[in-house]
């Protein structure tokens, strides 16, 4: 395949409810999609990718405007000049550009879909997935009151979600967890996510969460604090899960070697793409470390790809692969539906979903066309 054109579609899609974490509250999903066109022996083929970068550099140093700029100025030109491409070589061609894993992931994702369409192959079959559906967990943003939290969690339990994750931060941590356990008991999977809001000084406070039978605590400390996570893990009985700290297979190997992670949350966009995510899955499986698939409020495109990735055998815990209606009144692809606690994996070629052009236009705020420079 030879890359001939890249179009970036910047979207703003309203969320059905605000989503609050320890570092920001989102009311819209701001992201960009990559539409990449390739010349192949069979004729032109288009693949789609999705950047999970946020509108502000608060979850990571990368953000939407920066991702679009680096794609226009550096990444796409490198791939135009590379000649023949495969999805498996995208990362190698882009290796000299420091950082920007989410922008690189979106380009690799688009190349991967085009390649799969060329072969008539589904993403699940390409990966070697072993299931046709995956258990669906849901992430609950920080609520203003315990009563609001209980109403929200109760609604998701009634819908049948297989696992509940509560976002926490200092001042909204122990009591919300206690309130949920008092209201709904211990007979469901519950975990918490701090998004790096604490320091090791808070160890005694965080240890109080051990009383609530949590499946895990996710990323309580800073992204660079792998050693401190190992120290905290030694003090808590709740399993330690890393998210922001795992930026590559190498980082995962370090965390496992130091005893910093009983569980790893794999987010392909954060680590540079689905192929690197599979390497982390394989590494964890070889070391007996559980993994689950995280989410970044993806559209149906990214949600479908995530579901396919989560069919790999090492994903033994429910992930953040909820139905489209958890976040969007209207998605830009066919709706991803959660039923009976599971999400069915789209089985068609590529990621198995189709971008609706009318909805894409409806939510597009900017379109950026990138083409090779003509001599």
DAMOJO-V886983 format. One record per helix or strand of 3 or more residues. SS is the DSSP state (H for helix, E for strand). FROM is the first residue (numbers start at 1). TO is the last residue. If there is no record, write none. Layout:
BEGIN
SS,FROM,TO
SS,FROM,TO
END
This chain:
BEGIN
E,2,20
E,25,39
E,45,50
H,64,82
H,87,93
H,101,119
H,123,127
E,133,140
H,146,159
E,163,167
H,174,184
E,189,193
H,200,212
H,226,235
E,240,242
H,249,258
E,263,266
H,268,271
H,274,287
E,290,293
H,300,309
H,324,326
E,342,344
H,357,363
E,364,371
END
